[in-house]
Amino acid sequence: MGIARLARHLVSEGAARRRFPDSTLDVIQRAIAAGEAWHKGQVCFAIEGALSFGELLRGRSARERAQEVFAHLRVWDTEHNSGVLIYVLVADHAIEIVADRGIAARVPESEWQAVCAQLRERFGNGEFESGAVAAVEAVSDILAHHYPADGTPVANELPDRPVRL
């Protein structure tokens, strides 16, 4: 564990709430709901300010934490195996997308990484709300291409509300 990373995590605990206030979560939630009208996937958005001291001592990476959050939020537990998690770890300036096995088999990792890169750039410019919405829309476009809605009602299997961890 590097001292710089530890320091970032110690001072970033409240950053998630400052950068993603309730009003921004409302906007992201509406974007998720709108996108899910066009596909059979499920999109989750999770924001974490910092990792715990124990996780830092263990050297937990943002990717490992994203996979843990994916499991904890049960994003894997959808009818079409088409759940996608957008995970933001504010202290590390890290963005990870974790896709369930059904959609991961159809979408190359490079597409998810392109969405992450665009989101990282937007966040770097301080565009947290509009960047998050653009990422949700990009993920929804990918899901609509591979799991388009067919006019039959689709259950909303996962909450649309973004989660602050």
C-alpha positions as CSV (number, residue, x, y, z in Angstrom):
1,M,0.0,0.0,0.0
2,G,1.4,3.3,-1.0
3,I,1.3,6.3,1.3
4,A,-0.2,8.5,-1.5
5,R,-3.1,6.0,-1.9
6,L,-3.7,5.8,1.8
7,A,-3.7,9.6,2.1
8,R,-6.2,9.9,-0.9
9,H,-8.5,7.4,0.8
10,L,-8.3,9.1,4.2
11,V,-9.4,12.5,2.7
12,S,-11.9,11.2,0.2
13,E,-14.5,9.7,2.5
14,G,-17.1,12.5,2.0
15,A,-16.2,13.1,-1.7
16,A,-18.8,10.7,-3.0
17,R,-21.6,12.7,-1.4
18,R,-20.2,16.0,-2.5
19,R,-19.7,15.0,-6.1
20,F,-22.9,12.9,-6.3
21,P,-25.6,14.6,-4.1
22,D,-29.1,13.3,-4.0
23,S,-30.2,15.5,-6.9
24,T,-27.5,14.0,-9.1
25,L,-28.6,10.5,-8.0
26,D,-32.1,11.4,-9.1
27,V,-30.9,12.4,-12.6
28,I,-28.8,9.2,-12.9
29,Q,-31.8,7.1,-11.7
30,R,-34.0,8.6,-14.4
31,A,-31.3,7.9,-17.1
32,I,-31.1,4.3,-16.0
33,A,-34.9,3.9,-16.1
34,A,-35.1,5.5,-19.5
35,G,-32.4,3.3,-20.9
36,E,-34.0,0.1,-19.6
37,A,-37.1,0.9,-21.6
38,W,-35.0,0.1,-24.7
39,H,-33.3,-3.2,-23.7
40,K,-33.6,-6.3,-21.5
41,G,-30.5,-5.5,-19.5
42,Q,-30.2,-4.1,-16.0
43,V,-27.9,-1.2,-15.1
44,C,-26.6,-0.4,-11.7
45,F,-24.5,2.6,-10.7
46,A,-22.4,2.5,-7.5
47,I,-20.2,5.2,-6.0
48,E,-17.7,4.7,-3.3
49,G,-15.7,7.5,-1.7
50,A,-12.9,5.5,-0.3
51,L,-11.9,2.0,0.7
52,S,-11.5,0.9,4.3
53,F,-8.1,0.9,5.9
54,G,-8.3,-2.9,6.0
55,E,-9.0,-3.1,2.3
56,L,-6.1,-0.8,1.6
57,L,-3.8,-2.9,3.7
58,R,-4.8,-6.0,1.7
59,G,-4.0,-4.1,-1.5
60,R,-7.6,-4.3,-2.8
61,S,-7.8,-2.9,-6.3
62,A,-10.7,-0.9,-7.6
63,R,-11.5,-3.8,-10.0
64,E,-11.6,-6.3,-7.2
65,R,-13.8,-4.0,-5.2
66,A,-16.1,-3.5,-8.2
67,Q,-16.5,-7.3,-8.6
68,E,-17.3,-7.6,-4.9
69,V,-19.9,-4.8,-5.2
70,F,-21.3,-6.6,-8.3
71,A,-21.9,-9.7,-6.3
72,H,-23.2,-7.8,-3.2
73,L,-25.8,-5.9,-5.2
74,R,-26.7,-9.1,-7.0
75,V,-26.2,-7.6,-10.4
76,W,-25.4,-11.1,-11.6
77,D,-28.9,-12.3,-10.6
78,T,-31.0,-11.3,-13.7
79,E,-33.1,-13.4,-16.0
80,H,-31.0,-12.8,-19.1
81,N,-27.6,-12.6,-17.3
82,S,-27.4,-9.1,-18.7
83,G,-26.7,-7.0,-15.6
84,V,-24.0,-4.3,-15.8
85,L,-22.4,-2.4,-12.9
86,I,-20.8,1.0,-13.4
87,Y,-18.6,1.4,-10.3
88,V,-16.8,4.6,-9.3
89,L,-14.1,4.7,-6.6
90,V,-13.6,8.4,-6.0
91,A,-10.4,8.2,-4.0
92,D,-8.6,6.3,-6.8
93,H,-10.2,8.2,-9.7
94,A,-11.2,4.7,-10.8
95,I,-14.1,3.6,-12.9
96,E,-14.9,0.0,-13.5
97,I,-17.6,-1.7,-15.5
98,V,-18.5,-5.3,-14.6
99,A,-20.8,-7.1,-16.9
100,D,-22.7,-10.4,-16.2
101,R,-21.6,-13.4,-18.2
102,G,-24.4,-13.2,-20.7
103,I,-23.5,-9.7,-21.9
104,A,-19.8,-10.2,-21.3
105,A,-19.8,-13.0,-23.8
106,R,-21.2,-10.6,-26.4
107,V,-19.3,-7.4,-25.8
108,P,-15.6,-7.1,-26.0
109,E,-13.8,-5.6,-23.0
110,S,-12.6,-2.8,-25.2
111,E,-16.1,-1.4,-25.5
112,W,-16.5,-1.2,-21.7
113,Q,-13.1,0.4,-21.4
114,A,-14.1,3.0,-24.0
115,V,-17.1,4.0,-21.8
116,C,-14.8,4.1,-18.7
117,A,-12.3,6.3,-20.6
118,Q,-15.0,8.8,-21.6
119,L,-16.4,8.8,-18.1
120,R,-12.9,9.4,-16.6
121,E,-12.4,12.3,-18.9
122,R,-15.8,13.9,-18.0
123,F,-15.1,13.4,-14.3
124,G,-11.7,15.0,-14.8
125,N,-13.5,18.0,-16.1
126,G,-15.7,18.1,-13.1
127,E,-18.7,16.9,-15.1
128,F,-20.0,14.4,-12.6
129,E,-23.7,14.4,-13.3
130,S,-23.6,14.8,-17.1
131,G,-20.7,12.3,-17.3
132,A,-22.5,9.7,-15.3
133,V,-25.6,10.2,-17.5
134,A,-23.5,9.8,-20.6
135,A,-22.0,6.6,-19.3
136,V,-25.4,5.2,-18.4
137,E,-26.6,6.1,-21.9
138,A,-23.6,4.5,-23.5
139,V,-24.1,1.3,-21.5
140,S,-27.8,1.3,-22.4
141,D,-26.9,1.6,-26.1
142,I,-24.6,-1.4,-25.8
143,L,-27.3,-3.4,-24.1
144,A,-30.0,-2.3,-26.6
145,H,-27.8,-3.6,-29.4
146,H,-27.4,-7.0,-27.8
147,Y,-30.6,-7.3,-25.7
148,P,-33.1,-5.1,-27.4
149,A,-36.6,-4.7,-26.0
150,D,-39.1,-6.7,-28.0
151,G,-42.3,-5.1,-26.8
152,T,-43.0,-7.6,-24.0
153,P,-43.0,-6.2,-20.5
154,V,-39.6,-6.6,-18.7
155,A,-39.5,-6.7,-15.0
156,N,-37.2,-4.2,-13.3
157,E,-35.1,-6.8,-11.5
158,L,-32.7,-4.4,-9.9
159,P,-33.2,-0.9,-8.4
160,D,-32.5,2.0,-10.7
161,R,-31.4,4.2,-7.8
162,P,-27.6,4.7,-7.8
163,V,-25.9,3.4,-4.6
164,R,-23.5,5.3,-2.5
165,L,-21.3,2.8,-0.6
